[in-house]
Amino acid sequence: MYAITPDEADTDLLLAKVEAALQGGVSILQYRNKQAKHRLQVQQAQVILALCRQYNVPLIINDSVKLCLMLDADGVHLGADDGKLSDVREILGADKILGASCYNRFDLALTAQQAGASYVAFGACFASATKPNAPVAPLSLFEQARERLQVPAVAIGGITLENADQAIQASADAIAVVGALFNLEEKVSLGSEANLSVQEIARQFSRFFDVC
């Protein structure tokens, strides 16, 4: 269960949501706030890192190698335009986690693995409110990943309690969730998540890996 934080300006509210997710069994957390300015990102990432340390859960920083190193977070996740992966691996060293978005392209995953990525992410696997214009990534990519990659493959994009098992059954090593976990105000689009707490939703997502 890989949780990605929402664009939330209220740090106290964000921290409460993150702690609830951690209590629900999230295995790895990515701090991502595209709308925040740098100062707020630093403030939020600092308090979230302290919380992740308390729960012994790795914290990944979205996009910013600088912020990752500044805080000594556990790693960074990069998109295709966020820097050359081999250069970033050299900067981070061998011990940090390096994630790479590969969208719907298996060739990018092969290149990322060669460049030192710790894991790759394919998506959007389903229609995504977070990235509505994201290319569709067929679930068959995860079967390819299982056969040809030595690093884990993460499913991302539009994942809910209703479809998570499809990605896991397709051989995804992890599922990354944003809206279906944190954006409870968007109840109309969340299906069975609508009446659940962040903690309980995280717990139910985590349970997929206990039975699959």
C-alpha positions in Angstrom: 0.0 0.0 0.0 1.7 3.2 -1.3 0.0 6.4 -0.2 0.5 9.7 -1.9 -0.5 12.9 -0.1 -3.1 15.2 -1.6 -2.6 18.9 -2.4 -3.5 20.2 1.0 -2.5 23.7 2.3 -3.7 23.1 5.8 -0.7 21.3 7.4 -2.6 20.2 10.5 -5.3 18.6 8.4 -2.7 17.0 6.2 -0.8 15.6 9.1 -4.0 14.2 10.6 -4.9 12.4 7.4 -1.3 11.1 7.0 -1.3 9.7 10.5 -4.6 8.0 10.0 -3.3 6.4 6.8 -0.2 5.2 8.7 -2.3 3.8 11.4 -4.3 2.0 8.7 -1.2 0.1 7.5 0.3 2.2 4.7 3.7 0.7 3.8 5.3 3.6 2.1 4.3 7.3 1.8 5.1 9.9 -0.8 4.8 13.6 0.0 3.4 15.4 -3.0 1.9 18.9 -3.0 2.0 20.5 -6.4 0.1 23.6 -5.3 2.4 24.5 -2.3 5.2 26.9 -2.6 8.7 25.7 -1.5 8.5 27.1 2.0 5.2 25.2 2.7 6.6 22.1 1.1 9.6 22.1 3.5 7.3 22.7 6.5 4.9 19.9 5.6 7.6 17.5 4.6 9.5 18.0 7.9 6.5 17.2 10.1 5.4 14.3 7.9 8.9 12.8 7.9 8.9 12.9 11.7 5.6 11.1 11.7 6.8 8.5 9.2 9.9 7.9 11.4 7.5 7.2 14.3 5.6 4.6 12.3 8.8 3.2 10.7 7.4 3.9 7.2 9.7 5.3 4.4 9.0 8.8 3.1 9.5 9.5 -0.6 9.6 13.1 -1.8 7.9 13.8 -5.1 10.0 15.6 -7.8 12.5 17.3 -5.5 15.9 15.8 -5.0 17.0 18.9 -3.2 14.2 18.6 -0.6 14.9 14.9 -0.2 18.5 15.5 0.6 17.8 18.6 2.8 15.5 16.6 5.1 17.3 13.3 4.7 14.1 11.6 3.6 14.2 8.0 2.4 14.0 8.7 -1.3 12.6 10.6 -4.3 10.1 9.9 -7.0 10.6 11.5 -10.5 8.6 11.9 -13.6 10.1 11.7 -17.1 10.9 15.4 -17.1 12.3 15.7 -13.6 15.9 14.8 -14.2 18.2 12.1 -15.6 17.7 9.1 -13.4 21.4 7.9 -13.5 22.5 11.4 -12.4 20.0 11.4 -9.6 21.1 8.0 -8.5 24.6 9.2 -8.3 23.6 12.2 -6.2 21.4 10.2 -3.9 23.8 7.4 -3.3 23.0 3.7 -3.2 20.9 3.8 0.0 18.1 6.1 -1.0 14.9 4.9 -2.8 14.6 6.2 -6.4 11.2 5.8 -8.0 10.4 6.5 -11.7 7.1 7.2 -13.4 6.9 5.2 -16.6 3.3 6.0 -17.6 2.2 3.4 -20.2 5.7 2.7 -21.6 7.6 -0.4 -20.8 10.7 0.9 -22.5 10.9 3.7 -19.9 10.8 1.0 -17.2 13.7 -0.9 -18.7 15.7 2.4 -19.0 14.8 3.3 -15.4 15.9 0.0 -14.1 19.2 0.3 -15.9 19.7 3.8 -14.5 19.3 2.7 -10.9 15.6 3.0 -10.1 14.4 1.2 -7.0 10.9 0.8 -8.5 8.9 1.8 -11.5 5.3 3.1 -11.6 2.8 2.5 -14.4 -0.4 4.6 -14.8 -3.0 5.8 -15.1 -4.3 2.3 -14.7 -7.9 3.6 -14.4 -9.6 6.9 -14.9 -7.9 9.4 -12.5 -9.3 12.5 -11.0 -5.8 13.6 -9.9 -4.4 13.4 -13.4 -7.5 13.2 -15.7 -5.3 13.6 -18.9 -2.9 10.9 -18.0 -2.3 8.2 -20.6 -4.0 4.9 -20.0 -1.6 2.1 -18.8 -2.8 -1.4 -19.7 -2.6 -3.9 -16.8 -0.7 -6.2 -19.0 2.4 -4.0 -18.3 2.6 -5.7 -14.9 2.9 -9.1 -16.3 5.7 -7.9 -18.5 7.3 -6.3 -15.4 7.2 -9.5 -13.5 8.8 -11.4 -16.3 11.5 -8.9 -17.4 12.2 -6.5 -14.5 14.1 -7.1 -11.2 12.6 -4.0 -9.5 9.0 -3.7 -8.2 6.2 -2.3 -10.4 3.7 0.1 -8.8 0.2 0.6 -10.1 -1.1 4.2 -9.9 -4.0 6.2 -11.3 -7.7 5.9 -10.4 -7.3 3.0 -8.0 -10.2 2.4 -5.6 -11.4 -0.3 -3.3 -13.5 -1.6 -6.3 -10.6 -2.0 -8.7 -7.5 -2.5 -6.7 -7.7 -6.3 -6.9 -7.5 -6.0 -10.7 -4.1 -4.4 -10.5 -2.8 -6.8 -7.8 -4.1 -9.8 -9.7 -2.3 -8.4 -12.8 1.0 -8.7 -10.9 1.4 -5.2 -9.6 3.8 -5.3 -6.6 2.1 -2.2 -5.0 -0.8 0.1 -5.4 -0.5 3.8 -5.1 -3.5 5.8 -4.0 -4.3 9.5 -3.6 -7.9 10.5 -4.0 -9.6 7.2 -2.9 -7.7 7.4 0.4 -7.4 11.1 1.2 -10.1 13.1 -0.6 -13.1 12.0 1.3 -15.0 15.2 0.4 -15.2 13.8 -3.2 -17.7 11.1 -1.9 -19.7 10.9 -5.1 -16.8 9.4 -7.1 -15.4 7.1 -4.4 -17.9 4.3 -4.4 -17.8 2.2 -1.3 -15.1 4.5 0.3 -17.7 7.2 0.8 -18.6 6.4 4.4 -15.2 5.2 5.6 -12.4 7.0 7.5 -8.9 7.4 6.1 -7.6 4.9 8.6 -10.2 2.3 7.6 -9.8 2.8 3.9 -6.0 2.3 4.3 -6.7 -0.8 6.3 -9.0 -2.2 3.6 -6.5 -1.4 0.8 -3.7 -3.1 2.8 -5.8 -6.2 3.2 -5.7 -6.9 -0.5 -2.1 -8.0 -0.1 -3.1 -10.4 2.7 -5.4 -12.3 0.5 -3.8 -12.1 -3.0 
